[in-house]
Amino acid sequence: MFPGQHPERHITERTVQKVFEQARTASGIQKKVSIHALRHSFATHLLEGGIDIRFIQELLGHQSVRTTERYTHVSVKDIRRIKSPLDQLEEES
């Protein structure tokens, strides 16, 4: 998916880190951030946008959905949106 200089080999983690650091510097962002923080934000935004956690699991390459659940730290915003089926019955009446 992310080829390196040689098509048969993928880009290295260190190269990704260097490119990320260059982009952060070029954009003027002063805060010290990491690839991990970017990945976490990506996953959290997808989850908050209503994307099923199993799709996020696949995108992040996690074998277990439990890893993805820990990674995304399900937001309070999403938990507050959950309605009990009993509450929905009252709304329909």
Secondary structure, 3 states (H helix, E strand, C coil): CCECCCCCCECCHHHHHHHHHHHHHHHCCCCCCCHHHHHHHHHHHHHHCCCCHHHHHHHHCCCCHHHHHHHHCCCHHHHHHCCCHHHHHHHHC
